[in-house]
Amino acid sequence: MYHALRTLILDSAPAAPQEKLWAKLPSYYVGEAFVRLIPFKDHINIEASAAAAHRQELAGYKMTPKGMLQIFLGQGIPGDALRRIFEETLH
């Protein structure tokens, strides 16, 4: 799942994102904007500023109180919605 999300981030960014580790977490920066993947044993949290604006689109997925999207193992990756979120976040 991580590799699919990484590819989606790289393909969605308007410019080549700089890959960095932030507190040991994979992060993708375009200028000051970033998308961060936070892996857990049974899910991945996606931190992206535009995620909260797409709550309706992601109704089948859990959103944390801080606005992070959670995708659990076994759930499909909402590719179209994530592509829009990553494009908006990394503008």
PDB file with one MODEL, atoms N, CA, C and O in Angstrom:
MODEL        1
ATOM      1  N   MET A   1       0.834  -1.184   0.000  1.00  0.00           N
ATOM      2  CA  MET A   1       0.000   0.000   0.000  1.00  0.00           C
ATOM      3  C   MET A   1       0.883   1.254   0.000  1.00  0.00           C
ATOM      4  O   MET A   1       0.584   2.233  -0.684  1.00  0.00           O
ATOM      5  N   TYR A   2       1.971   1.213   0.773  1.00  0.00           N
ATOM      6  CA  TYR A   2       2.864   2.370   0.837  1.00  0.00           C
ATOM      7  C   TYR A   2       3.391   2.733  -0.554  1.00  0.00           C
ATOM      8  O   TYR A   2       3.383   3.903  -0.936  1.00  0.00           O
ATOM      9  N   HIS A   3       3.843   1.743  -1.301  1.00  0.00           N
ATOM     10  CA  HIS A   3       4.420   2.010  -2.619  1.00  0.00           C
ATOM     11  C   HIS A   3       3.391   2.584  -3.581  1.00  0.00           C
ATOM     12  O   HIS A   3       3.711   3.459  -4.385  1.00  0.00           O
ATOM     13  N   ALA A   4       2.158   2.095  -3.503  1.00  0.00           N
ATOM     14  CA  ALA A   4       1.092   2.636  -4.357  1.00  0.00           C
ATOM     15  C   ALA A   4       0.811   4.095  -3.999  1.00  0.00           C
ATOM     16  O   ALA A   4       0.612   4.921  -4.890  1.00  0.00           O
ATOM     17  N   LEU A   5       0.793   4.420  -2.700  1.00  0.00           N
ATOM     18  CA  LEU A   5       0.549   5.802  -2.268  1.00  0.00           C
ATOM     19  C   LEU A   5       1.715   6.706  -2.667  1.00  0.00           C
ATOM     20  O   LEU A   5       1.500   7.837  -3.104  1.00  0.00           O
ATOM     21  N   ARG A   6       2.932   6.220  -2.522  1.00  0.00           N
ATOM     22  CA  ARG A   6       4.118   7.003  -2.907  1.00  0.00           C
ATOM     23  C   ARG A   6       4.048   7.333  -4.398  1.00  0.00           C
ATOM     24  O   ARG A   6       4.272   8.479  -4.787  1.00  0.00           O
ATOM     25  N   THR A   7       3.742   6.351  -5.224  1.00  0.00           N
ATOM     26  CA  THR A   7       3.637   6.573  -6.669  1.00  0.00           C
ATOM     27  C   THR A   7       2.551   7.590  -6.979  1.00  0.00           C
ATOM     28  O   THR A   7       2.735   8.450  -7.841  1.00  0.00           O
ATOM     29  N   LEU A   8       1.430   7.501  -6.294  1.00  0.00           N
ATOM     30  CA  LEU A   8       0.330   8.443  -6.493  1.00  0.00           C
ATOM     31  C   LEU A   8       0.756   9.865  -6.121  1.00  0.00           C
ATOM     32  O   LEU A   8       0.412  10.817  -6.821  1.00  0.00           O
ATOM     33  N   ILE A   9       1.488  10.009  -5.041  1.00  0.00           N
ATOM     34  CA  ILE A   9       1.990  11.336  -4.632  1.00  0.00           C
ATOM     35  C   ILE A   9       2.928  11.881  -5.700  1.00  0.00           C
ATOM     36  O   ILE A   9       2.772  13.023  -6.132  1.00  0.00           O
ATOM     37  N   LEU A  10       3.894  11.085  -6.130  1.00  0.00           N
ATOM     38  CA  LEU A  10       4.871  11.541  -7.123  1.00  0.00           C
ATOM     39  C   LEU A  10       4.195  11.910  -8.439  1.00  0.00           C
ATOM     40  O   LEU A  10       4.594  12.880  -9.085  1.00  0.00           O
ATOM     41  N   ASP A  11       3.179  11.153  -8.846  1.00  0.00           N
ATOM     42  CA  ASP A  11       2.469  11.428 -10.098  1.00  0.00           C
ATOM     43  C   ASP A  11       1.541  12.636  -9.996  1.00  0.00           C
ATOM     44  O   ASP A  11       1.247  13.272 -11.008  1.00  0.00           O
ATOM     45  N   SER A  12       1.077  12.960  -8.788  1.00  0.00           N
ATOM     46  CA  SER A  12       0.112  14.044  -8.596  1.00  0.00           C
ATOM     47  C   SER A  12       0.759  15.407  -8.384  1.00  0.00           C
ATOM     48  O   SER A  12       0.117  16.435  -8.598  1.00  0.00           O
ATOM     49  N   ALA A  13       1.991  15.427  -7.975  1.00  0.00           N
ATOM     50  CA  ALA A  13       2.658  16.691  -7.640  1.00  0.00           C
ATOM     51  C   ALA A  13       2.904  17.513  -8.900  1.00  0.00           C
ATOM     52  O   ALA A  13       3.250  16.960  -9.944  1.00  0.00           O
ATOM     53  N   PRO A  14       2.726  18.845  -8.808  1.00  0.00           N
ATOM     54  CA  PRO A  14       2.950  19.704  -9.965  1.00  0.00           C
ATOM     55  C   PRO A  14       4.437  19.805 -10.333  1.00  0.00           C
ATOM     56  O   PRO A  14       4.781  20.081 -11.482  1.00  0.00           O
ATOM     57  N   ALA A  15       5.297  19.583  -9.362  1.00  0.00           N
ATOM     58  CA  ALA A  15       6.750  19.571  -9.574  1.00  0.00           C
ATOM     59  C   ALA A  15       7.282  18.367  -8.801  1.00  0.00           C
ATOM     60  O   ALA A  15       6.602  17.831  -7.926  1.00  0.00           O
ATOM     61  N   ALA A  16       8.481  17.953  -9.125  1.00  0.00           N
ATOM     62  CA  ALA A  16       9.054  16.782  -8.442  1.00  0.00           C
ATOM     63  C   ALA A  16       9.182  17.075  -6.945  1.00  0.00           C
ATOM     64  O   ALA A  16       9.920  17.981  -6.558  1.00  0.00           O
ATOM     65  N   PRO A  17       8.474  16.320  -6.100  1.00  0.00           N
ATOM     66  CA  PRO A  17       8.565  16.577  -4.663  1.00  0.00           C
ATOM     67  C   PRO A  17       9.901  16.113  -4.113  1.00  0.00           C
ATOM     68  O   PRO A  17      10.511  15.164  -4.606  1.00  0.00           O
ATOM     69  N   GLN A  18      10.329  16.806  -3.084  1.00  0.00           N
ATOM     70  CA  GLN A  18      11.549  16.421  -2.376  1.00  0.00           C
ATOM     71  C   GLN A  18      11.141  15.426  -1.297  1.00  0.00           C
ATOM     72  O   GLN A  18      10.292  15.727  -0.458  1.00  0.00           O
ATOM     73  N   GLU A  19      11.742  14.249  -1.318  1.00  0.00           N
ATOM     74  CA  GLU A  19      11.432  13.223  -0.327  1.00  0.00           C
ATOM     75  C   GLU A  19      12.359  13.399   0.868  1.00  0.00           C
ATOM     76  O   GLU A  19      13.582  13.428   0.726  1.00  0.00           O
ATOM     77  N   LYS A  20      11.755  13.515   2.053  1.00  0.00           N
ATOM     78  CA  LYS A  20      12.524  13.689   3.291  1.00  0.00           C
ATOM     79  C   LYS A  20      11.898  12.825   4.374  1.00  0.00           C
ATOM     80  O   LYS A  20      10.723  12.465   4.306  1.00  0.00           O
ATOM     81  N   LEU A  21      12.699  12.507   5.360  1.00  0.00           N
ATOM     82  CA  LEU A  21      12.155  11.888   6.563  1.00  0.00           C
ATOM     83  C   LEU A  21      11.937  12.988   7.582  1.00  0.00           C
ATOM     84  O   LEU A  21      12.849  13.766   7.863  1.00  0.00           O
ATOM     85  N   TRP A  22      10.748  13.060   8.134  1.00  0.00           N
ATOM     86  CA  TRP A  22      10.434  14.009   9.199  1.00  0.00           C
ATOM     87  C   TRP A  22      10.047  13.152  10.390  1.00  0.00           C
ATOM     88  O   TRP A  22       9.044  12.441  10.337  1.00  0.00           O
ATOM     89  N   ALA A  23      10.819  13.205  11.454  1.00  0.00           N
ATOM     90  CA  ALA A  23      10.590  12.359  12.630  1.00  0.00           C
ATOM     91  C   ALA A  23      10.454  10.889  12.221  1.00  0.00           C
ATOM     92  O   ALA A  23       9.597  10.166  12.729  1.00  0.00           O
ATOM     93  N   LYS A  24      11.309  10.467  11.300  1.00  0.00           N
ATOM     94  CA  LYS A  24      11.348   9.095  10.774  1.00  0.00           C
ATOM     95  C   LYS A  24      10.125   8.733   9.933  1.00  0.00           C
ATOM     96  O   LYS A  24       9.882   7.554   9.674  1.00  0.00           O
ATOM     97  N   LEU A  25       9.358   9.727   9.507  1.00  0.00           N
ATOM     98  CA  LEU A  25       8.160   9.494   8.696  1.00  0.00           C
ATOM     99  C   LEU A  25       8.395   9.986   7.277  1.00  0.00           C
ATOM    100  O   LEU A  25       8.871  11.107   7.092  1.00  0.00           O
ATOM    101  N   PRO A  26       8.076   9.179   6.266  1.00  0.00           N
ATOM    102  CA  PRO A  26       8.263   9.619   4.883  1.00  0.00           C
ATOM    103  C   PRO A  26       7.365  10.814   4.565  1.00  0.00           C
ATOM    104  O   PRO A  26       6.151  10.783   4.769  1.00  0.00           O
ATOM    105  N   SER A  27       8.007  11.867   4.058  1.00  0.00           N
ATOM    106  CA  SER A  27       7.303  13.112   3.758  1.00  0.00           C
ATOM    107  C   SER A  27       7.718  13.591   2.377  1.00  0.00           C
ATOM    108  O   SER A  27       8.852  13.376   1.948  1.00  0.00           O
ATOM    109  N   TYR A  28       6.787  14.244   1.682  1.00  0.00           N
ATOM    110  CA  TYR A  28       7.003  14.700   0.313  1.00  0.00           C
ATOM    111  C   TYR A  28       6.697  16.189   0.265  1.00  0.00           C
ATOM    112  O   TYR A  28       5.565  16.603   0.514  1.00  0.00           O
ATOM    113  N   TYR A  29       7.705  16.993  -0.055  1.00  0.00           N
ATOM    114  CA  TYR A  29       7.584  18.450  -0.017  1.00  0.00           C
ATOM    115  C   TYR A  29       7.677  19.056  -1.408  1.00  0.00           C
ATOM    116  O   TYR A  29       8.498  18.647  -2.230  1.00  0.00           O
ATOM    117  N   VAL A  30       6.821  20.039  -1.655  1.00  0.00           N
ATOM    118  CA  VAL A  30       6.947  20.949  -2.787  1.00  0.00           C
ATOM    119  C   VAL A  30       6.891  22.320  -2.137  1.00  0.00           C
ATOM    120  O   VAL A  30       5.822  22.777  -1.734  1.00  0.00           O
ATOM    121  N   GLY A  31       8.033  22.973  -2.033  1.00  0.00           N
ATOM    122  CA  GLY A  31       8.118  24.222  -1.275  1.00  0.00           C
ATOM    123  C   GLY A  31       7.822  23.930   0.182  1.00  0.00           C
ATOM    124  O   GLY A  31       8.425  23.032   0.770  1.00  0.00           O
ATOM    125  N   GLU A  32       6.899  24.678   0.771  1.00  0.00           N
ATOM    126  CA  GLU A  32       6.513  24.476   2.172  1.00  0.00           C
ATOM    127  C   GLU A  32       5.371  23.459   2.320  1.00  0.00           C
ATOM    128  O   GLU A  32       5.119  22.956   3.415  1.00  0.00           O
ATOM    129  N   ALA A  33       4.692  23.166   1.221  1.00  0.00           N
ATOM    130  CA  ALA A  33       3.566  22.221   1.257  1.00  0.00           C
ATOM    131  C   ALA A  33       4.106  20.793   1.347  1.00  0.00           C
ATOM    132  O   ALA A  33       5.160  20.479   0.794  1.00  0.00           O
ATOM    133  N   PHE A  34       3.369  19.937   2.053  1.00  0.00           N
ATOM    134  CA  PHE A  34       3.836  18.555   2.193  1.00  0.00           C
ATOM    135  C   PHE A  34       2.682  17.568   2.326  1.00  0.00           C
ATOM    136  O   PHE A  34       1.567  17.920   2.711  1.00  0.00           O
ATOM    137  N   VAL A  35       2.994  16.330   1.995  1.00  0.00           N
ATOM    138  CA  VAL A  35       2.140  15.175   2.253  1.00  0.00           C
ATOM    139  C   VAL A  35       3.002  14.219   3.057  1.00  0.00           C
ATOM    140  O   VAL A  35       4.158  13.974   2.713  1.00  0.00           O
ATOM    141  N   ARG A  36       2.439  13.683   4.122  1.00  0.00           N
ATOM    142  CA  ARG A  36       3.190  12.772   4.993  1.00  0.00           C
ATOM    143  C   ARG A  36       2.429  11.458   5.110  1.00  0.00           C
ATOM    144  O   ARG A  36       1.209  11.451   5.273  1.00  0.00           O
ATOM    145  N   LEU A  37       3.156  10.345   5.026  1.00  0.00           N
ATOM    146  CA  LEU A  37       2.590   9.011   5.216  1.00  0.00           C
ATOM    147  C   LEU A  37       3.049   8.495   6.568  1.00  0.00           C
ATOM    148  O   LEU A  37       4.243   8.485   6.868  1.00  0.00           O
ATOM    149  N   ILE A  38       2.093   8.066   7.380  1.00  0.00           N
ATOM    150  CA  ILE A  38       2.394   7.604   8.730  1.00  0.00           C
ATOM    151  C   ILE A  38       1.935   6.150   8.832  1.00  0.00           C
ATOM    152  O   ILE A  38       0.755   5.873   9.048  1.00  0.00           O
ATOM    153  N   PRO A  39       2.890   5.222   8.673  1.00  0.00           N
ATOM    154  CA  PRO A  39       2.518   3.804   8.663  1.00  0.00           C
ATOM    155  C   PRO A  39       2.289   3.241  10.065  1.00  0.00           C
ATOM    156  O   PRO A  39       3.021   3.551  11.006  1.00  0.00           O
ATOM    157  N   PHE A  40       1.265   2.415  10.178  1.00  0.00           N
ATOM    158  CA  PHE A  40       0.964   1.656  11.392  1.00  0.00           C
ATOM    159  C   PHE A  40       0.856   0.194  10.991  1.00  0.00           C
ATOM    160  O   PHE A  40       0.920  -0.130   9.805  1.00  0.00           O
ATOM    161  N   LYS A  41       0.695  -0.679  11.951  1.00  0.00           N
ATOM    162  CA  LYS A  41       0.629  -2.110  11.663  1.00  0.00           C
ATOM    163  C   LYS A  41      -0.564  -2.459  10.775  1.00  0.00           C
ATOM    164  O   LYS A  41      -0.442  -3.285   9.870  1.00  0.00           O
ATOM    165  N   ASP A  42      -1.719  -1.834  11.029  1.00  0.00           N
ATOM    166  CA  ASP A  42      -2.922  -2.213  10.297  1.00  0.00           C
ATOM    167  C   ASP A  42      -3.499  -1.116   9.400  1.00  0.00           C
ATOM    168  O   ASP A  42      -4.546  -1.311   8.782  1.00  0.00           O
ATOM    169  N   HIS A  43      -2.826   0.032   9.323  1.00  0.00           N
ATOM    170  CA  HIS A  43      -3.309   1.122   8.471  1.00  0.00           C
ATOM    171  C   HIS A  43      -2.203   2.130   8.198  1.00  0.00           C
ATOM    172  O   HIS A  43      -1.125   2.068   8.790  1.00  0.00           O
ATOM    173  N   ILE A  44      -2.488   3.057   7.294  1.00  0.00           N
ATOM    174  CA  ILE A  44      -1.592   4.184   7.021  1.00  0.00           C
ATOM    175  C   ILE A  44      -2.406   5.457   7.180  1.00  0.00           C
ATOM    176  O   ILE A  44      -3.505   5.578   6.638  1.00  0.00           O
ATOM    177  N   ASN A  45      -1.857   6.406   7.930  1.00  0.00           N
ATOM    178  CA  ASN A  45      -2.452   7.742   8.013  1.00  0.00           C
ATOM    179  C   ASN A  45      -1.816   8.591   6.927  1.00  0.00           C
ATOM    180  O   ASN A  45      -0.617   8.494   6.667  1.00  0.00           O
ATOM    181  N   ILE A  46      -2.628   9.420   6.302  1.00  0.00           N
ATOM    182  CA  ILE A  46      -2.141  10.343   5.286  1.00  0.00           C
ATOM    183  C   ILE A  46      -2.407  11.755   5.790  1.00  0.00           C
ATOM    184  O   ILE A  46      -3.553  12.155   5.995  1.00  0.00           O
ATOM    185  N   GLU A  47      -1.328  12.497   5.986  1.00  0.00           N
ATOM    186  CA  GLU A  47      -1.446  13.886   6.412  1.00  0.00           C
ATOM    187  C   GLU A  47      -1.274  14.773   5.178  1.00  0.00           C
ATOM    188  O   GLU A  47      -0.191  14.845   4.597  1.00  0.00           O
ATOM    189  N   ALA A  48      -2.349  15.439   4.791  1.00  0.00           N
ATOM    190  CA  ALA A  48      -2.356  16.347   3.643  1.00  0.00           C
ATOM    191  C   ALA A  48      -3.377  17.440   3.946  1.00  0.00           C
ATOM    192  O   ALA A  48      -4.508  17.147   4.333  1.00  0.00           O
ATOM    193  N   SER A  49      -2.983  18.675   3.773  1.00  0.00           N
ATOM    194  CA  SER A  49      -3.849  19.784   4.183  1.00  0.00           C
ATOM    195  C   SER A  49      -5.204  19.790   3.481  1.00  0.00           C
ATOM    196  O   SER A  49      -6.182  20.271   4.052  1.00  0.00           O
ATOM    197  N   ALA A  50      -5.285  19.273   2.268  1.00  0.00           N
ATOM    198  CA  ALA A  50      -6.549  19.295   1.512  1.00  0.00           C
ATOM    199  C   ALA A  50      -7.470  18.119   1.846  1.00  0.00           C
ATOM    200  O   ALA A  50      -8.591  18.072   1.340  1.00  0.00           O
ATOM    201  N   ALA A  51      -7.042  17.183   2.670  1.00  0.00           N
ATOM    202  CA  ALA A  51      -7.840  15.976   2.936  1.00  0.00           C
ATOM    203  C   ALA A  51      -9.194  16.298   3.563  1.00  0.00           C
ATOM    204  O   ALA A  51     -10.207  15.720   3.168  1.00  0.00           O
ATOM    205  N   ALA A  52      -9.226  17.197   4.520  1.00  0.00           N
ATOM    206  CA  ALA A  52     -10.476  17.505   5.227  1.00  0.00           C
ATOM    207  C   ALA A  52     -11.544  18.059   4.289  1.00  0.00           C
ATOM    208  O   ALA A  52     -12.736  17.849   4.517  1.00  0.00           O
ATOM    209  N   ALA A  53     -11.136  18.758   3.248  1.00  0.00           N
ATOM    210  CA  ALA A  53     -12.091  19.331   2.298  1.00  0.00           C
ATOM    211  C   ALA A  53     -12.775  18.257   1.452  1.00  0.00           C
ATOM    212  O   ALA A  53     -13.767  18.536   0.779  1.00  0.00           O
ATOM    213  N   HIS A  54     -12.254  17.047   1.484  1.00  0.00           N
ATOM    214  CA  HIS A  54     -12.802  15.950   0.677  1.00  0.00           C
ATOM    215  C   HIS A  54     -13.478  14.886   1.542  1.00  0.00           C
ATOM    216  O   HIS A  54     -13.591  13.731   1.129  1.00  0.00           O
ATOM    217  N   ARG A  55     -13.921  15.265   2.723  1.00  0.00           N
ATOM    218  CA  ARG A  55     -14.573  14.330   3.653  1.00  0.00           C
ATOM    219  C   ARG A  55     -15.744  13.584   3.013  1.00  0.00           C
ATOM    220  O   ARG A  55     -15.875  12.373   3.192  1.00  0.00           O
ATOM    221  N   GLN A  56     -16.586  14.287   2.275  1.00  0.00           N
ATOM    222  CA  GLN A  56     -17.766  13.674   1.634  1.00  0.00           C
ATOM    223  C   GLN A  56     -17.352  12.583   0.665  1.00  0.00           C
ATOM    224  O   GLN A  56     -17.939  11.501   0.639  1.00  0.00           O
ATOM    225  N   GLU A  57     -16.335  12.879  -0.129  1.00  0.00           N
ATOM    226  CA  GLU A  57     -15.829  11.938  -1.126  1.00  0.00           C
ATOM    227  C   GLU A  57     -15.258  10.677  -0.479  1.00  0.00           C
ATOM    228  O   GLU A  57     -15.289   9.594  -1.065  1.00  0.00           O
ATOM    229  N   LEU A  58     -14.738  10.835   0.734  1.00  0.00           N
ATOM    230  CA  LEU A  58     -14.053   9.750   1.430  1.00  0.00           C
ATOM    231  C   LEU A  58     -14.902   9.180   2.557  1.00  0.00           C
ATOM    232  O   LEU A  58     -14.372   8.746   3.580  1.00  0.00           O
ATOM    233  N   ALA A  59     -16.206   9.181   2.375  1.00  0.00           N
ATOM    234  CA  ALA A  59     -17.143   8.771   3.428  1.00  0.00           C
ATOM    235  C   ALA A  59     -16.890   7.351   3.940  1.00  0.00           C
ATOM    236  O   ALA A  59     -17.186   7.071   5.102  1.00  0.00           O
ATOM    237  N   GLY A  60     -16.366   6.465   3.134  1.00  0.00           N
ATOM    238  CA  GLY A  60     -16.113   5.096   3.560  1.00  0.00           C
ATOM    239  C   GLY A  60     -14.805   4.914   4.310  1.00  0.00           C
ATOM    240  O   GLY A  60     -14.457   3.799   4.698  1.00  0.00           O
ATOM    241  N   TYR A  61     -14.080   6.008   4.515  1.00  0.00           N
ATOM    242  CA  TYR A  61     -12.776   5.965   5.177  1.00  0.00           C
ATOM    243  C   TYR A  61     -12.821   6.785   6.457  1.00  0.00           C
ATOM    244  O   TYR A  61     -13.609   7.723   6.576  1.00  0.00           O
ATOM    245  N   LYS A  62     -11.978   6.428   7.405  1.00  0.00           N
ATOM    246  CA  LYS A  62     -11.944   7.151   8.675  1.00  0.00           C
ATOM    247  C   LYS A  62     -11.063   8.391   8.537  1.00  0.00           C
ATOM    248  O   LYS A  62     -10.001   8.352   7.915  1.00  0.00           O
ATOM    249  N   MET A  63     -11.524   9.486   9.126  1.00  0.00           N
ATOM    250  CA  MET A  63     -10.765  10.731   9.171  1.00  0.00           C
ATOM    251  C   MET A  63     -10.529  11.035  10.643  1.00  0.00           C
ATOM    252  O   MET A  63     -11.479  11.052  11.426  1.00  0.00           O
ATOM    253  N   THR A  64      -9.283  11.276  11.032  1.00  0.00           N
ATOM    254  CA  THR A  64      -8.978  11.562  12.433  1.00  0.00           C
ATOM    255  C   THR A  64      -9.452  12.971  12.777  1.00  0.00           C
ATOM    256  O   THR A  64      -9.716  13.770  11.879  1.00  0.00           O
ATOM    257  N   PRO A  65      -9.564  13.284  14.073  1.00  0.00           N
ATOM    258  CA  PRO A  65      -9.944  14.650  14.463  1.00  0.00           C
ATOM    259  C   PRO A  65      -8.971  15.715  13.937  1.00  0.00           C
ATOM    260  O   PRO A  65      -9.350  16.874  13.770  1.00  0.00           O
ATOM    261  N   LYS A  66      -7.719  15.320  13.678  1.00  0.00           N
ATOM    262  CA  LYS A  66      -6.731  16.267  13.141  1.00  0.00           C
ATOM    263  C   LYS A  66      -6.788  16.360  11.621  1.00  0.00           C
ATOM    264  O   LYS A  66      -5.976  17.059  11.014  1.00  0.00           O
ATOM    265  N   GLY A  67      -7.745  15.659  10.997  1.00  0.00           N
ATOM    266  CA  GLY A  67      -7.909  15.747   9.550  1.00  0.00           C
ATOM    267  C   GLY A  67      -7.036  14.803   8.747  1.00  0.00           C
ATOM    268  O   GLY A  67      -6.869  14.994   7.542  1.00  0.00           O
ATOM    269  N   MET A  68      -6.476  13.790   9.387  1.00  0.00           N
ATOM    270  CA  MET A  68      -5.676  12.807   8.658  1.00  0.00           C
ATOM    271  C   MET A  68      -6.579  11.674   8.188  1.00  0.00           C
ATOM    272  O   MET A  68      -7.448  11.204   8.922  1.00  0.00           O
ATOM    273  N   LEU A  69      -6.358  11.253   6.964  1.00  0.00           N
ATOM    274  CA  LEU A  69      -7.107  10.145   6.395  1.00  0.00           C
ATOM    275  C   LEU A  69      -6.459   8.842   6.815  1.00  0.00           C
ATOM    276  O   LEU A  69      -5.235   8.717   6.773  1.00  0.00           O
ATOM    277  N   GLN A  70      -7.268   7.863   7.223  1.00  0.00           N
ATOM    278  CA  GLN A  70      -6.760   6.543   7.580  1.00  0.00           C
ATOM    279  C   GLN A  70      -7.246   5.535   6.549  1.00  0.00           C
ATOM    280  O   GLN A  70      -8.440   5.437   6.267  1.00  0.00           O
ATOM    281  N   ILE A  71      -6.299   4.787   5.991  1.00  0.00           N
ATOM    282  CA  ILE A  71      -6.638   3.711   5.074  1.00  0.00           C
ATOM    283  C   ILE A  71      -6.148   2.417   5.717  1.00  0.00           C
ATOM    284  O   ILE A  71      -4.951   2.231   5.936  1.00  0.00           O
ATOM    285  N   PHE A  72      -7.086   1.533   6.013  1.00  0.00           N
ATOM    286  CA  PHE A  72      -6.766   0.269   6.670  1.00  0.00           C
ATOM    287  C   PHE A  72      -6.432  -0.794   5.631  1.00  0.00           C
ATOM    288  O   PHE A  72      -6.892  -0.735   4.491  1.00  0.00           O
ATOM    289  N   LEU A  73      -5.624  -1.767   6.044  1.00  0.00           N
ATOM    290  CA  LEU A  73      -5.303  -2.887   5.172  1.00  0.00           C
ATOM    291  C   LEU A  73      -6.606  -3.539   4.746  1.00  0.00           C
ATOM    292  O   LEU A  73      -7.520  -3.696   5.557  1.00  0.00           O
ATOM    293  N   GLY A  74      -6.695  -3.910   3.510  1.00  0.00           N
ATOM    294  CA  GLY A  74      -7.916  -4.520   3.002  1.00  0.00           C
ATOM    295  C   GLY A  74      -8.874  -3.519   2.373  1.00  0.00           C
ATOM    296  O   GLY A  74      -9.755  -3.906   1.606  1.00  0.00           O
ATOM    297  N   GLN A  75      -8.715  -2.237   2.688  1.00  0.00           N
ATOM    298  CA  GLN A  75      -9.531  -1.207   2.041  1.00  0.00           C
ATOM    299  C   GLN A  75      -8.856  -0.847   0.720  1.00  0.00           C
ATOM    300  O   GLN A  75      -7.630  -0.866   0.617  1.00  0.00           O
ATOM    301  N   GLY A  76      -9.637  -0.529  -0.254  1.00  0.00           N
ATOM    302  CA  GLY A  76      -9.065  -0.061  -1.508  1.00  0.00           C
ATOM    303  C   GLY A  76      -8.514   1.348  -1.348  1.00  0.00           C
ATOM    304  O   GLY A  76      -8.944   2.098  -0.472  1.00  0.00           O
ATOM    305  N   ILE A  77      -7.577   1.694  -2.185  1.00  0.00           N
ATOM    306  CA  ILE A  77      -7.019   3.049  -2.172  1.00  0.00           C
ATOM    307  C   ILE A  77      -7.906   3.914  -3.067  1.00  0.00           C
ATOM    308  O   ILE A  77      -8.081   3.600  -4.245  1.00  0.00           O
ATOM    309  N   PRO A  78      -8.469   5.002  -2.525  1.00  0.00           N
ATOM    310  CA  PRO A  78      -9.329   5.876  -3.336  1.00  0.00           C
ATOM    311  C   PRO A  78      -8.482   6.771  -4.248  1.00  0.00           C
ATOM    312  O   PRO A  78      -8.298   7.958  -3.978  1.00  0.00           O
ATOM    313  N   GLY A  79      -7.976   6.184  -5.320  1.00  0.00           N
ATOM    314  CA  GLY A  79      -6.994   6.840  -6.178  1.00  0.00           C
ATOM    315  C   GLY A  79      -7.409   8.196  -6.718  1.00  0.00           C
ATOM    316  O   GLY A  79      -6.632   9.148  -6.647  1.00  0.00           O
ATOM    317  N   ASP A  80      -8.616   8.307  -7.257  1.00  0.00           N
ATOM    318  CA  ASP A  80      -9.039   9.583  -7.846  1.00  0.00           C
ATOM    319  C   ASP A  80      -9.129  10.680  -6.793  1.00  0.00           C
ATOM    320  O   ASP A  80      -8.670  11.800  -7.019  1.00  0.00           O
ATOM    321  N   ALA A  81      -9.716  10.365  -5.652  1.00  0.00           N
ATOM    322  CA  ALA A  81      -9.837  11.362  -4.576  1.00  0.00           C
ATOM    323  C   ALA A  81      -8.459  11.750  -4.049  1.00  0.00           C
ATOM    324  O   ALA A  81      -8.195  12.930  -3.818  1.00  0.00           O
ATOM    325  N   LEU A  82      -7.588  10.778  -3.859  1.00  0.00           N
ATOM    326  CA  LEU A  82      -6.247  11.084  -3.353  1.00  0.00           C
ATOM    327  C   LEU A  82      -5.446  11.908  -4.352  1.00  0.00           C
ATOM    328  O   LEU A  82      -4.691  12.799  -3.964  1.00  0.00           O
ATOM    329  N   ARG A  83      -5.608  11.614  -5.623  1.00  0.00           N
ATOM    330  CA  ARG A  83      -4.901  12.403  -6.638  1.00  0.00           C
ATOM    331  C   ARG A  83      -5.302  13.882  -6.526  1.00  0.00           C
ATOM    332  O   ARG A  83      -4.443  14.761  -6.582  1.00  0.00           O
ATOM    333  N   ARG A  84      -6.598  14.155  -6.370  1.00  0.00           N
ATOM    334  CA  ARG A  84      -7.062  15.541  -6.209  1.00  0.00           C
ATOM    335  C   ARG A  84      -6.518  16.152  -4.915  1.00  0.00           C
ATOM    336  O   ARG A  84      -6.086  17.305  -4.903  1.00  0.00           O
ATOM    337  N   ILE A  85      -6.542  15.380  -3.834  1.00  0.00           N
ATOM    338  CA  ILE A  85      -6.036  15.870  -2.547  1.00  0.00           C
ATOM    339  C   ILE A  85      -4.554  16.205  -2.647  1.00  0.00           C
ATOM    340  O   ILE A  85      -4.122  17.260  -2.182  1.00  0.00           O
ATOM    341  N   PHE A  86      -3.775  15.316  -3.249  1.00  0.00           N
ATOM    342  CA  PHE A  86      -2.331  15.552  -3.368  1.00  0.00           C
ATOM    343  C   PHE A  86      -2.047  16.742  -4.284  1.00  0.00           C
ATOM    344  O   PHE A  86      -1.153  17.539  -4.000  1.00  0.00           O
ATOM    345  N   GLU A  87      -2.795  16.871  -5.376  1.00  0.00           N
ATOM    346  CA  GLU A  87      -2.614  18.027  -6.277  1.00  0.00           C
ATOM    347  C   GLU A  87      -2.906  19.326  -5.543  1.00  0.00           C
ATOM    348  O   GLU A  87      -2.144  20.286  -5.650  1.00  0.00           O
ATOM    349  N   GLU A  88      -4.022  19.361  -4.789  1.00  0.00           N
ATOM    350  CA  GLU A  88      -4.403  20.580  -4.063  1.00  0.00           C
ATOM    351  C   GLU A  88      -3.405  20.884  -2.949  1.00  0.00           C
ATOM    352  O   GLU A  88      -3.063  22.046  -2.731  1.00  0.00           O
ATOM    353  N   THR A  89      -2.940  19.871  -2.252  1.00  0.00           N
ATOM    354  CA  THR A  89      -2.016  20.076  -1.142  1.00  0.00           C
ATOM    355  C   THR A  89      -0.657  20.559  -1.629  1.00  0.00           C
ATOM    356  O   THR A  89      -0.071  21.463  -1.035  1.00  0.00           O
ATOM    357  N   LEU A  90      -0.160  19.968  -2.692  1.00  0.00           N
ATOM    358  CA  LEU A  90       1.201  20.275  -3.170  1.00  0.00           C
ATOM    359  C   LEU A  90       1.233  21.338  -4.253  1.00  0.00           C
ATOM    360  O   LEU A  90       2.219  21.448  -4.982  1.00  0.00           O
ATOM    361  N   HIS A  91       0.165  22.124  -4.368  1.00  0.00           N
ATOM    362  CA  HIS A  91       0.082  23.159  -5.400  1.00  0.00           C
ATOM    363  C   HIS A  91       1.330  23.954  -5.399  1.00  0.00           C
ATOM    364  O   HIS A  91       1.472  24.882  -6.195  1.00  0.00           O
TER     365      HIS A  91
ENDMDL
END
